[in-house]
Every structure is written in C-alpha cells, then in structure tokens.
Amino acid sequence: MSKPQKTEDDLYQQAYQELQANEPIAPTWAKALAMAEGDKAKAESAYLRLRVQQLAQQHGVALSDATPKAEPKSQWKIPAIAAVAAVIVAGWWLSTQNVNNSGAAASSAPVKAAKPASAATKAELIDGRYRDNGNGTITDTKTNLTWMRCSLGQQWTGSTCAGVAMEMNWNDALRTAISYSYAGHSDWRVPTVDELDTLVLCPAGRKPSARPGGRYVGDTTGECLGSEYYNPKININAFPDSPASFVWSSTPYIDRPNRAWGTGFQLGSVYFEHEDNPGMIRLVRNGQ
C-alpha cells in the first residue's frame, strides 16, 4: 500500500514542528540566520520558507504561488500558523507583529529613539567601549550587540566567570542557542563570523581580517601580530577568564560541505573547521 502524497500544508506543519521542538536542520537554520542578519524572528520566517522549499523538492510537491487560504486543510497545532505561512509564501517579513508562545498575534509597540548616553554613563564603559548591564551581559557600544560575558558552561559570579567552558560540535551549538534563556531574554544566538570577529583584540596589531566571497584567504585571517601566544585575544576586562580557544560562529563555509567558520582566540585568526569538531560558544543578541 503506497503512502499518501504529502501536501503543501504537511510541509509547513513539519517545518513548524522542527522549530517548535528546537530541532531545525542546522545548515538551513544557519543560512536563515545569515539571511536575517542575526535577527531571530526573521530567521524563523526565513527557515520556514527555505525548509518548505527543501521538503517540496524531496517529496515532489508543487508549491502554490498564491497566498494560502485562511484555514489550511490540516489541523495546525498553533493557531497563528496559517497567517504566518501566508506572509512567508508572499515573501514578506513579520515586521509588524510578533507571535507569542500561544500563537496569538500581538501588535508591535512603537520603538522610542534611544537617548544619548550621559557623561557619567560613558565613564562607566569598560575600556571606553563595553557597557556592563549588571546581569552577566555587556553591550558593545561600537556594534550595539549584547554578549554573554561568559562562555557556555561557565557561570557569572558578579565579577568573573567561574567553571569550565563547554565544547560542542557546530550543529549542537546552533540547537542549544535556539532554546537558550539568560538574563531575562530568550533570543540568544550563535554570532555570525563577522560579529565574532569584532571581539578579537590584538595588543600588538593585527593582520587584515577578510573573507572575500565567503572564502578563506591565508593572507587575511586576522591573525594577531606579536608573540603572546597563550593570552586570549579578547578584552579580558569585558570577558574575564575567557579561554584561548576556538569559538564557533553560525556562518557555514561557502565551498565545503560540513564546514563552518569560527575564531581562534589563541591567535585571533578566523578560519573554518569541520562541523563535527568541538568548539566553544559565546552567545549574542541584538541590542540591549
């Protein structure tokens, strides 16, 4: 007896279930993050669109060009799925509404312009750059990214990072970040390679750091100059007890399957590793 042919609704349901279970296909999730420039909500929308296209090719399902009906044929577990799917198929981002955990849509509140930092606030910056948020996170005023001060596996004590940083492969790092909650926020993610690169600090100068066309070039790895090999090439006042080790980014390598970019903070070099190799993780989120 042959299996019933999958429908477009079935494909959307499978993609949604992967996100809800925090088990997305890692390379597809990484591509979605890159498309969304690190915005997690947009990345989820991009993942659905990409994943449904993949599933359609696997199962020979022709996707409709028109916007789906308000009520799909299948019984969705999340009430807002039909509305979200309609937006994705139409090629729009969810820029005017958020979907909460119960599936109900809530309108976005207007964003107020940030007030300029006072002289007192500027004086409190770590080395004139990082703002201590007082909860184990800091905001880089240069990039407006907020970072966890400790690597995953370490614990913030109020003054330093205690414990041993954990290592995991690239796929596990991406999956862990999806469901990670810390300091009152659940939109943490693995940084892109360019974002991670901004944390490198080279006291004696640095070679150019560039990846033209997303490819490795030996002369532009960003390796630090000088001979301080075992010092972590990161601001240790902002990131105390940071290991001098390889840290994963969310960016896959463009030409080689099963490879992804990261940064080695023992030399400050940016390079790629096989996704099964171990690496450490430092999570980031947008804004404060």
N, C-alpha and C positions, 0 to 999 in steps of 0.2 A: 504494500500500500504506500503510495507516494505521499511525501509530506506536503501539506498545504502551502501554496505560494505565499510568501511574505508580502505584506502591503506596505505602502509608504508610512501609514500610521504605526505599523510594527517597528519600522526602523527608528522612528522618532522615539518610540517608547523605550527601545533598547538603549539608545544614546542617553536619554534622560536617566534611565536606571543606572547606567555606568557613573554618571555624575552624582546621583543621589547616594550611591554606595561608596563614593570616593574611590572608585576604581576605573578611572578613564584610561584609555590606551595612551601610554606615556608619550610616544613620539607625536601623536596627534595633539595631545594636550600642550606639549612644548611648542608646537607650531602655532597653536591657537594663542598661547601667551605672547609669542613674538608678534603675531598679527595685531594683538590688542595692546601692544607696548606695555605689557605688565599689568593692565587693568583686569582684575579677576572677573568682574561681572561681564565685561565684554569678551573675555577669554572663554567663559562658559557658553556664550552665544556662538562664538566662532567655532568652538569644539562641536556643538550640535550640528552646525552646518557642514563642517568637514567630515564628521563621523557618519552622518546620514549619507553623504556622497560616497564614502568608502563602502558602507553597507549595501548601498544600491548597486554598486559595481559587483560586489561579492555575490549578491543574490539575484542579479539580473532584474532589478526593479526599476521601472521608468519613473523618474520623479516628475511631478506635475510642475508646470511653470506658473500656474495660477496660485493665488493665496488659498490655503486650506479653508474648509468650512469651519464655522464657529464650533461645531461639535463633531470631532472625528469619529470614525466608526468604532474604534476600540475604546475600552473603558480605561481612561487615564487615571492613575493614582493621584496625580497632582492637578487640582482644578485649573490652574493657570496655564497648563502646558499648551492647550490649543492656541491661546492668544500669543504665547511666546513663539511657538512654531510658526505661526502666520507671519510674525515680524521677521523671523530668521529667513524664511523662504523668500520673502520680499526683498531681503538684502539690507535690512536696516539694523542698527544697534539699538539696544534697550537704553536709550539716553534720557527718556522722560519718566520712567517708572522703575521701581525696584520690586523684586518678587521676594517676599519673606518666606520663612520656612514652611508656613502653612499653605503657600501657593497663592495667597491673596496679594493683589497689586496695591501698592501704596504710592501716592504721588510724591515726587521729589520736592523737598523744601528748597527755596532759593538759597544759593550759596553767597554768603557775605564776603566781601573783599577783606583779605587779611590786613590787619593794622600793621604799620611799620614797627619794627622792634625798637624798643626804647634803648637808651644808652646803657641802662642797668642790665637789660636783657642781653645785649650784645657782649657786655663784660663777662657774663656768666657762661658764654660759649666755651667749650673745650677747645683749646688751641685756636680760638677765633673762628671755628667752623661748625662744631657739633653741639647741638642743644640737648642737654640732658633732660629727658622727660620725667625723671624721677621714678620710673617703673621698670627699669631694666631695658629701656629702649632709648635711642638717641635719634635726633633728626639732623640730617646733613643739610645745612643751610645753602650749600652750593648746588645740590641736586634736588632738594625737597623730598628726599626719600627717608623713610624711617626704618632703622635697622634694629634688630635684636643685638644687644651688646655682647651676648654670649653665643657661642656655637651650640647647636642642638646637642643635648646630653649634659651640658654644663648648667649650673644654676646661679642666678644673680643673687648675691648676698646683701646688696645695698652699697657695696663698694668695689666688689671684684667678682670674677667668675670662678666658681668652685666646681670641682668634679672633672670628669674626663669627657671630652668631646667625642660623640659617637661618629662612626663611619658607616656609610651605606652606599649601595650602588645608585646609579642615576635614576632608575625607574622608581625605586623605593623613596628616594629623596623627593621626587615630584609628588608621589602619592601622599607622603607624610605631610607635606606643606598644605595640601588641599584641605585637610581636616584639622589643621593646627590652630589652636586658640591661645592667645597670650596677651597680657596687659589690656584686657578688655576688647580685643579685636580678633576677628577670625578670617581676615583677608590677607594673611601672610602668604608669601610665595617664595619660591627659589628665584633669585635675581637673574636677569639676563647677563650675558657675558660682559656687555658694556657697563652695566650697573656695577657688577662685581669689580670690574677694573678700576672704578673710581676710588676704591678703598685702598689701593696699593700706595704705600708711602715709602719712597726711596731717599734716605738721608743724603746720599752722595750723588743723586741724579739717576736718570733712567733712560734706557733706550726707547725709541719710538714704540708705541703700542698701537697696532693697527691690524685689521683682518680684512684686507681688500677682497670684496666679493664673498666674504664669509669663509675665507681660506687662510690656512696657516702659512706665514712667511717668516723664515728664520731670522731675518734682519729686523723684524718689527714685533718681537714677542713681548716687549715691555720689560725685559729683564733689568733689574736694578744694577747700577754700577757700584764698584767697591767690593770689599771682601768680607762683609758681615754676614756670612752665610747662614748662621743659625738664628739670627734675630728675625722675628716675624716682620714681614714688610707691610705693616699696618700700624695705624696710630694706636699705640698700646694705652694711651690715656683714655681714648674713647672705647677701645675694645681690649680691656685688660685680660691677661692670661690667654691671649689668642694663640692657638697652635700655629707653628710654622709649617703648614701642611697644605695639601691640595684641597680646594673647595669647589664644589660643583656649581655650575650655572645651569639655567634652564634651556640654554641655546644648543640645539643639536648641530653637529658638524655637517656642512652642506654636501660634501662629496663622498663621505664614507658612512655607510650604514652602521648603526650601533656605536656611534661615537658622539661625544658631547664635549663642549667647551668647559673650561674651569680655569682657576687661577692658583698657581703655586705660591703661597705666601712665604716660602723659604727663600725664593729668589725674586719674586714679583712677576714672574713670567706668566703669560696667558697661553695656554695650549689645550689640546684635546686628549681625552682618554677614552678607552672602551667603556661602554655604559655599565658593564658588569664589574668594573674595578671599584674599589672603595674610595670614597671621598667624604670630606666633612661638609656641613651645611650651615650657612648663616642666612636666616630668613629676612625678608624685606617687605615693606608695604608702601603704598603711595601716600604722600602727605604725612601730616602729624595725627 
